[in-house]
Amino acid sequence: MAAARRRSKSSLGVLSQLHKDGVLDGIFSAGNTGAVVATALLSLGRLESVARPALAAFVPNPKGGAVVLDVGANAECKPN
């Protein structure tokens, strides 16, 4: 997270700031997932009722497509 904080002028830092300012509706990256999550958490913060961020994936289908949440691998699974 410290590296993400130092790189506020990076493309992810700039995108996060544009999202925070309402210029963008969301951020997409094909790069390092950890860097995206860390930068977003540092610049945007957390929603009050959300304990952990979820990863989303677009799945195309004949009617257009759907967004599926929580598609990332998780080594710390908890029953709740």
Summary of the structure (lengths in Angstrom):
residues: 80
radius of gyration: 14.2
end to end distance: 26.3
largest distance: 43.4
contacts: 144
relative contact order: 0.14
helix: 34%
strand: 10%
